[in-house]
Amino acid sequence: MKKKIAMLTAMSLLTMTMTGCLNNASTATTTAAPTEASKAAEEPSTAEKPAETAASEAVENTTYKYNLDNIGEHTFTLSTTASSGSALSDVTNTFAKKVNELSNGKMTVDVFEGSSLGSEAQNLEALTAGTLDMAVIAVEFYVNSIPQLGALILPYVYEDYDQVQKVLESEAGAYANEQLLNVAKVKNLGYYVMAFRNMYTTKEIKSVDDLAGLKMRVPESSLYVDTFKMLGAAPTPLASSEVYTALDTGVVEGFENTADSCLHMSIFEVAPYFNKTNHLNAPTTFSMSAKVFNELNEDEQNLLLEAGLEASHYGLQSTKNSDEANRAELKEKGMIFVDTDVESMRNKIDYNSYEFMKSDEAKKLFELVKANK
């Protein structure tokens, strides 16, 4: 369903207070799709079958089942803060391509990058109102309106990327999705595991002691503010568009994010130290307005969920490859890599000190995270 861009821009400027009560409805977890090898062992090749049969079975050989005959013509608008050329931009556009491919061109997703349709806050308001179809919104941002989701992305919870993906495809990810739907009125079509976050500063951070009083730019998220207070820094929430200038003028002395963001925002020009802290992994979501999603039939809904799952798997491998490549490029650009004492930082984090961890929902989510790692 096509939206007028003018309406999107206007509605995204509305201010809304996100409140809501969580329900306890259960959500089924995703099951793995049959492997190509197992299919090949049992059935003749696609080349030996009529084209119509092959096309039908291609649709069936998915996690989410749908009938192409029941897919209507739709054009969706998707907003993202990702800059062109970044890993996030690549995965977002891959999701859009998946929707188009799986629907045989019946469904189109128009991607608007670089916050051209507003910030994550504005996008979320529009999703809830149903005036925007889709947006890429990070889990860390949702913590502002759904605090208990912070239990999904606490610092130093995950050891590697596969572990993050495993948790997100488990009961933990499904439970988090319930809360997104109940509170924000958003249907999560899939998670994208982004790179581990590190600190980029104007001075070396060899241990947690070097963070004392350091003005560190953090996202506009209570989870990050609380985390960097525990680490002894002076967290300073700023929009991403303000970071470069803030570092250049001394308003802040550090920036924490992925290597991808550091590279594509040219942070290496104003903050020469790459401190290897790997302090947090915060996935993002392919979020869709529940109002828009519910207007679709079941086959159309399943197709979008399949596209989200396939983009999620593509994104995991993309993150593994791009994070390594981005670090290498940053080193070529002259960044000084520092082997920070990670344990000194980990020891400062007290999960029970986060206010949201007092809620039953956060406790349940955290137990699911630990059980599915």
CORRALIN-V7943 format. One record per backbone hydrogen bond with DSSP energy under -1.0 kcal/mol. CO is the residue of the C=O (numbers start at 0). NH is the residue of the N-H. Records with the same first field share a line. If there is no record, write none. Layout:
CO = NH  NH
//
This chain:
3 = 7
4 = 8
5 = 9
6 = 10
7 = 11
9 = 12
10 = 13
34 = 38
35 = 39
36 = 40
38 = 42
44 = 47
45 = 48
49 = 53
50 = 54
51 = 55
52 = 56
53 = 57
54 = 58
55 = 59
56 = 60
59 = 61
66 = 69
67 = 70
73 = 107
75 = 109
76 = 133
77 = 111
78 = 135
79 = 114
81 = 113
82 = 85
85 = 89
86 = 90
87 = 91
88 = 92
89 = 93
90 = 94
91 = 95
92 = 96
93 = 97
94 = 98
95 = 99
96 = 100
97 = 101
98 = 102
99 = 104
100 = 103
102 = 105
105 = 73
107 = 75
109 = 77
111 = 79
112 = 115
114 = 117
118 = 122
119 = 123
120 = 124
121 = 125
122 = 126
123 = 127
124 = 128
125 = 129  130  131
132 = 288
133 = 78
134 = 286
136 = 284
137 = 141
138 = 142
140 = 143
141 = 144  145
145 = 148
146 = 149
147 = 150
148 = 151
149 = 152
153 = 156
159 = 163
160 = 164
161 = 165
162 = 166
163 = 167
164 = 168
166 = 169  172
169 = 173
170 = 174
171 = 175
172 = 176
173 = 177
174 = 178
175 = 179
176 = 180
177 = 181
178 = 182
179 = 183  185
184 = 289
186 = 287
189 = 285
191 = 283
196 = 278
197 = 256
198 = 274
199 = 254
200 = 272
205 = 340
206 = 209
207 = 210
208 = 211
210 = 213
213 = 215  233
214 = 252  253
215 = 235
216 = 255
217 = 237
218 = 220
220 = 224
221 = 225
222 = 226
223 = 227
224 = 228
225 = 229
226 = 230
227 = 232
228 = 231
231 = 212
233 = 215
235 = 217
238 = 241
239 = 242
241 = 245
242 = 246
243 = 247
244 = 248
245 = 250  251
252 = 201
253 = 216
254 = 199
256 = 197
257 = 261
258 = 262
259 = 263
260 = 264
261 = 266
262 = 265
265 = 268
266 = 269  270
271 = 335
272 = 200
273 = 337
274 = 198  276
278 = 155
279 = 196
282 = 138
283 = 191
284 = 136  286
285 = 188
286 = 134
287 = 186
288 = 292
289 = 293
292 = 295
296 = 300
297 = 301
298 = 302
299 = 303
300 = 304
301 = 305
302 = 306
303 = 307
304 = 308
305 = 309
306 = 310
307 = 311
308 = 312
309 = 313
310 = 314
311 = 315
312 = 316
313 = 317
314 = 318
315 = 319
316 = 320
317 = 321
318 = 322
319 = 323
320 = 324
321 = 325
322 = 326
323 = 327
324 = 328
325 = 329
326 = 330
327 = 331
328 = 332
329 = 334
330 = 333
335 = 273
337 = 275  339
339 = 341
341 = 345
342 = 346
344 = 347
345 = 348
349 = 352
350 = 353
353 = 356
354 = 357
355 = 358
358 = 362
359 = 363
360 = 364
361 = 365
362 = 366
363 = 367
364 = 368
365 = 369
366 = 370
367 = 371
//
